[in-house]
Structure formats: C-alpha cells, structure tokens
Amino acid sequence: MEVFEYKNVVIETPNSPQAEAYRKLELNIRMNSIDNPYKVIQITSATPEDGKTTTAINLAAVYAEKGLKVIILDFDLRRPKIHRAFHKINDLGFYDFIVNEKPIEELIIKDDSKIDLLLTGNMLTAPHVILQSKKVKDLIEKFRKEYDYIVIDSPPVLTVTDALVISSLADGVVYIASYKKTKKDQAKHGLKQLKENGANVIGAVLSNVDAKKSNGYYNYYYYQREE
C-alpha cells in the first residue's frame, strides 16, 4: 500500500508560490486577530483526506521561519498523521501523558525544523471524553504560556465528534475543503456543526487546486474570512 507523503513546501521549496500562499494564510489569520491574537489554531475539515494535515504542518512552518515558538499537537487520536509528516516513530506521546502520567516535557519532540511536536503515541479509547477533561484544558493553558502558537491537527468534523470538542479549546478554527473532492453539502454540514457548537471559524482554505488549470492561482490554498 502506498504511503502518502505530506509535503512541507515552506521548508522544502520556500520560494515557491505554494509556500507564499501559506505565508498569506498566516498573515490573514494575524490581521483578523490584531487586538486579541489567536494563539491556539485548530485545523479541521468535513471529511478525511481534505488537506488539513498538510495545512497544519505548513502553517506551523511559517511561524517557525518567523522565529516564533510553535508546537503542533496531533489530536487526531484515531488516525494520527503528524508523525508520518515529520518521519517520526509514534511510540510516545499524548497517550503516555494521559495514561502513564509521564511529564509532558519528556514527550515533546524538538524537530530540526524548529517546530515542536506532540504525537499521539498509542491509541486511546473514548478520545472525545478525554479531550473534554480538565487535564487536557490545563495542558493547553500550559502551552499558551510557553509557545507563541499552538497548531492542532484534529479529525474531520463529520467523522467523529472529537473535532467539535477540540474547537472549544481553540481560539480559532481554519476549515479545509479539497477542490473537486469535498462535496458541497458535506462542507456546508461540517461548517454548520462547528458553528452550532460555538466554534470560532476564522476562515476557509481550498486545498489541492491545480495551478495549471486555475489561471495562476496558488496551487494549494485560497483563504477567506468567514463573515
């Protein structure tokens, strides 16, 4: 079975139009929160394979290249992907913090990209319940004090309830839809669920746009603030 490769264009091809699109995404987020900066940013989508993990790692890379302290939390606890994106072994992580009560400092990976990572580790049962715990809320507050930005890669909204739970921990949610893949009714339904849950949806990203067929628009992302 072929393993999908997550491309961090901000690091691998920093002068590319795709990398510049992620920088514009970061700029839009920052401009929309000048007075009260969004520090905890959740990345989610309606359905799987819409491009949320790719967005998460590239947004984090933009923060890192600006010299800001950033961490990615892999809270897609049922189908984790961040370890694959950074070519790490997913043997220790959030599971060990919750179940084995290991100090979080022992579980954070310091990647060469200057991006810190908290992987999932082993699979947890009932992650939607654990994510609502005080222990997790306290962890987020701890990270708020230690990092400039926290990027959370979360599951798709329509797959499990985890994404809705995570949205209560985030300052803002970036919602991903894949060009010619995400169905319009799915995208609308996922967005409706987020808003009904009180999530602060700060923008949408259209992923996987073919630059050759889009009159020069960026290959991956178009960002628009949700009114």
C-alpha positions as CSV (number, residue, x, y, z in Angstrom):
1,M,0.0,0.0,0.0
2,E,1.4,3.4,-1.0
3,V,2.0,5.8,1.9
4,F,1.0,9.4,1.3
5,E,3.9,11.9,1.6
6,Y,3.0,15.1,3.3
7,K,4.9,18.0,1.7
8,N,6.1,20.9,3.8
9,V,6.6,23.4,0.9
10,V,7.5,26.3,3.3
11,I,10.6,24.3,4.3
12,E,11.3,22.3,1.1
13,T,10.6,24.9,-1.5
14,P,10.5,28.2,0.4
15,N,10.4,30.4,-2.7
16,S,7.5,28.6,-4.4
17,P,4.1,30.1,-5.0
18,Q,2.7,27.4,-2.7
19,A,4.9,28.4,0.2
20,E,3.9,32.0,-0.3
21,A,0.2,31.0,-0.1
22,Y,0.8,29.6,3.4
23,R,2.5,32.9,4.4
24,K,-0.6,34.7,3.2
25,L,-2.7,32.3,5.2
26,E,-0.7,33.2,8.3
27,L,-0.9,36.9,7.5
28,N,-4.7,36.7,7.1
29,I,-5.1,34.9,10.5
30,R,-2.9,37.5,12.1
31,M,-4.7,40.5,10.6
32,N,-8.0,39.1,11.7
33,S,-6.8,39.0,15.3
34,I,-4.7,42.1,15.9
35,D,-6.2,43.1,19.2
36,N,-6.7,39.5,20.5
37,P,-4.2,37.2,18.7
38,Y,-5.3,33.7,18.0
39,K,-2.7,31.5,19.7
40,V,-4.4,28.2,19.6
41,I,-5.4,27.4,16.0
42,Q,-7.3,24.2,15.1
43,I,-7.2,22.8,11.6
44,T,-10.1,20.6,10.6
45,S,-12.2,19.6,7.6
46,A,-15.5,18.0,6.8
47,T,-14.2,14.7,5.6
48,P,-10.9,12.7,5.6
49,E,-8.0,13.5,3.2
50,D,-9.1,17.1,2.5
51,G,-5.6,18.5,3.2
52,K,-5.9,19.5,6.9
53,T,-2.6,17.9,8.0
54,T,-0.7,19.5,5.1
55,T,-2.1,22.8,6.1
56,A,-1.2,22.3,9.8
57,I,2.5,21.5,9.1
58,N,2.9,24.3,6.6
59,L,1.2,26.9,8.8
60,A,3.5,25.8,11.7
61,A,6.5,26.1,9.4
62,V,5.6,29.7,8.6
63,Y,5.6,30.5,12.3
64,A,8.9,28.8,12.8
65,E,10.5,30.6,9.9
66,K,9.5,33.9,11.5
67,G,11.4,32.9,14.6
68,L,8.3,32.2,16.7
69,K,8.0,29.3,19.1
70,V,5.4,26.9,17.8
71,I,4.1,23.4,18.6
72,I,1.9,21.0,16.6
73,L,-0.5,18.9,18.7
74,D,-1.7,15.7,16.9
75,F,-5.2,15.5,18.3
76,D,-6.3,13.2,15.5
77,L,-6.2,10.5,18.1
78,R,-7.9,7.8,16.0
79,R,-5.9,8.3,12.7
80,P,-2.7,10.2,13.6
81,K,-0.6,11.6,10.8
82,I,1.8,14.2,12.2
83,H,4.5,11.5,12.9
84,R,4.3,10.5,9.2
85,A,4.6,14.1,8.0
86,F,7.8,14.5,10.1
87,H,9.1,11.0,9.7
88,K,9.0,10.1,13.4
89,I,8.2,6.9,15.3
90,N,4.9,7.3,17.1
91,D,5.8,5.3,20.1
92,L,5.4,8.0,22.8
93,G,3.1,11.0,23.1
94,F,-0.3,12.1,24.3
95,Y,-1.3,8.6,25.4
96,D,1.6,8.5,27.8
97,F,0.7,11.9,29.3
98,I,-2.9,10.8,29.9
99,V,-2.5,7.1,30.9
100,N,1.1,6.7,32.2
101,E,1.2,10.3,33.7
102,K,4.6,11.0,32.1
103,P,5.7,14.6,32.3
104,I,4.8,16.4,29.1
105,E,8.3,17.8,28.8
106,E,9.6,14.2,28.2
107,L,7.1,13.7,25.4
108,I,7.6,16.8,23.3
109,I,9.8,16.2,20.2
110,K,12.2,19.0,19.2
111,D,12.3,18.7,15.4
112,D,15.1,20.1,13.3
113,S,12.6,22.4,11.6
114,K,12.3,24.4,14.8
115,I,8.7,23.0,15.2
116,D,7.9,21.2,18.4
117,L,5.6,18.1,18.2
118,L,3.3,16.3,20.5
119,L,2.5,13.0,18.8
120,T,-0.4,10.7,19.9
121,G,1.5,7.6,21.0
122,N,-0.7,4.6,21.5
123,M,-4.4,4.6,20.7
124,L,-6.7,5.9,23.4
125,T,-10.3,4.6,24.0
126,A,-13.0,7.3,24.0
127,P,-10.8,10.2,23.0
128,H,-13.8,12.5,22.8
129,V,-14.2,12.1,26.5
130,I,-10.6,12.5,27.3
131,L,-10.4,15.7,25.3
132,Q,-13.1,17.3,27.5
133,S,-11.1,16.6,30.6
134,K,-9.6,19.3,32.9
135,K,-6.2,17.7,32.4
136,V,-6.3,18.5,28.7
137,K,-7.6,22.0,29.3
138,D,-4.8,22.6,31.7
139,L,-2.3,21.3,29.2
140,I,-3.5,23.8,26.6
141,E,-3.2,26.6,29.1
142,K,0.4,25.5,29.9
143,F,1.3,25.6,26.2
144,R,-0.3,29.1,25.9
145,K,2.3,30.3,28.4
146,E,5.2,28.5,26.7
147,Y,4.5,28.9,23.0
148,D,3.7,31.8,20.6
149,Y,1.4,29.5,18.6
150,I,-0.2,26.1,19.1
151,V,-1.5,24.4,15.9
152,I,-3.9,21.5,16.5
153,D,-4.3,18.9,13.8
154,S,-7.8,17.4,14.5
155,P,-10.1,14.8,12.9
156,P,-12.7,15.7,10.3
157,V,-15.9,17.1,11.7
158,L,-18.3,14.6,10.0
159,T,-16.3,11.5,11.0
160,V,-16.2,11.8,14.8
161,T,-17.2,14.3,17.5
162,D,-13.6,14.9,18.5
163,A,-13.2,18.0,16.3
164,L,-16.2,19.7,17.9
165,V,-14.7,19.0,21.3
166,I,-11.3,20.4,20.3
167,S,-12.9,23.5,18.9
168,S,-13.8,24.6,22.5
169,L,-10.0,24.5,23.3
170,A,-9.0,26.6,20.2
171,D,-9.1,30.4,19.7
172,G,-9.9,29.9,16.0
173,V,-10.7,27.2,13.5
174,V,-9.4,27.0,10.0
175,Y,-11.7,24.9,7.9
176,I,-10.3,22.9,4.9
177,A,-12.1,21.8,1.8
178,S,-10.5,19.9,-1.1
179,Y,-11.0,21.2,-4.6
180,K,-13.3,18.8,-6.6
181,K,-13.2,16.3,-3.7
182,T,-15.1,17.7,-0.8
183,K,-18.8,17.7,-1.7
184,K,-20.6,21.0,-1.2
185,D,-23.3,19.5,1.1
186,Q,-20.6,17.9,3.3
187,A,-18.7,21.1,3.5
188,K,-21.8,23.0,4.5
189,H,-22.9,20.4,7.0
190,G,-19.5,20.3,8.7
191,L,-19.4,24.1,8.9
192,K,-22.9,24.2,10.3
193,Q,-21.9,21.7,13.1
194,L,-18.9,23.8,14.0
195,K,-20.9,27.0,14.3
196,E,-23.7,25.3,16.2
197,N,-21.1,24.1,18.7
198,G,-19.8,27.7,19.2
199,A,-16.6,27.3,17.3
200,N,-14.9,30.4,16.1
201,V,-14.4,29.6,12.4
202,I,-11.9,32.2,11.3
203,G,-11.5,31.2,7.7
204,A,-11.6,28.5,5.0
205,V,-8.9,27.0,2.9
206,L,-9.4,25.4,-0.6
207,S,-6.8,22.7,-1.0
208,N,-5.4,20.8,-3.9
209,V,-6.2,23.4,-6.6
210,D,-4.3,22.6,-9.8
211,A,-2.3,25.8,-10.6
212,K,-2.1,24.8,-14.3
213,K,-5.9,24.9,-14.6
214,S,-6.6,27.8,-12.3
215,N,-5.1,30.8,-14.3
216,G,-2.2,31.2,-12.0
217,Y,-3.9,31.0,-8.6
218,Y,-1.9,29.3,-5.9
219,N,-1.6,25.6,-6.1
220,Y,-2.9,24.8,-2.7
221,Y,-4.8,27.4,-0.8
222,Y,-7.2,30.3,-1.0
223,Y,-8.1,31.9,2.3
224,Q,-11.3,33.8,3.0
225,R,-12.5,35.1,6.3
226,E,-16.0,33.8,7.2
227,E,-18.4,36.7,7.9
